[in-house]
Amino acid sequence: MPAWLQLRIPPLFAQDGEGHDVTAFVKWFGGPCTWLITEYDPHQRIAFGWCDLGLGTPELGYVSLDEVMSLRIPPIGARIERELCFTPRPLRDAIA
């Protein structure tokens, strides 16, 4: 995640209690998986947001940036990517 983007994302707990009105700042995707990141701690490299691993049970939760970046999508071993055209928007709109 580029440094300029890390500076725009609120720190962990900054949007706590706002439900689906929180702003999603980043979208990562690969295969059936999607992460919509709402908060980030650059020191711990931990993000919070909507996580959908393609199993039919998406949830809000914490995710390690290092773990996401180490994932490979079978069978070709594709990496997780950041959607470059994603613009910040309310989480409820980003999920739809």
N, C-alpha and C positions, 0 to 999 in steps of 0.2 A: 504494500500500500504506500503510495507516494507521501512524502512528508507534508506537502501542501494539503493533502486530503486529511491526514491525521489531525492537522490543526483545526479543521472545520468541524470534525465530529465531536459532539459533546462528550465529556468524561463519563465514566460509569456512574449510574444513579442520577444523572442530571435531568433525565426525563421521567424519573420514577413516578408512578401513579397516573400517568397520562393515558394509559391504555393504548388503543389503536389510533389515538390522536398524535402519538409521538412521530417525529420525523425520521424517515429512513434516509440515510446519507449514501450508502454503498450497497450495491448488489453484486454478490459473488454467485457464480453458477458453474455447473458442470454435470453432464449426464442428467439424472433425475433430481439432482440436488440444487437447492437455492437457499441463499442466506441474504436477508435484508438487514443491514447493520444500522443500529440506531445510536449506539454509544461505543466508545473505545478507550482503552487504557494503553497508551503507547509504551509504557515502561514494562508492564506485564505482558503486553501483546495479546490482551484478552478483549474480545468484543462481545456485545450483547445485541440481540435482535431476534428476528423471526427466522427459524431454522426449519427447512423442509428437506428431509433426506429422501423424499420420494416413496415413503412407506405408508402414506395416507394419514400420518399423525403429526402435522407440523406443530411447532410449539415455540414459545418465547424462551430464550435461554442464552447461556454463555458459551462462547466458542473460542478456542485458541487459534490465533492467526497462523501460528506455526503448523498446527495440525491440519488446518484447512489447506494450506499451501503445500503440504506434503502428500495430499491425497492424489491418487491417479484413478481415472475412470476406465474400467475394463471395457472392451477387450484391447483397445489401442493404447491405453496408458495416458489419455489426455489429462491435462492439468485443470485445476479450478481456475476460472478467469474472473476478472472484474469487468462488469458491463461498463464500458467507457462512455456510453451515451446516457447512462442513468442520471437523472436529475433528482435532487432531494424532493421528497413529497411525503404526505402523511402515510403512515404504515398501512392504514386501511385502504388507501388508493393503490399502493404499491403491490399489495397482495392480490387485488382484484385482477 
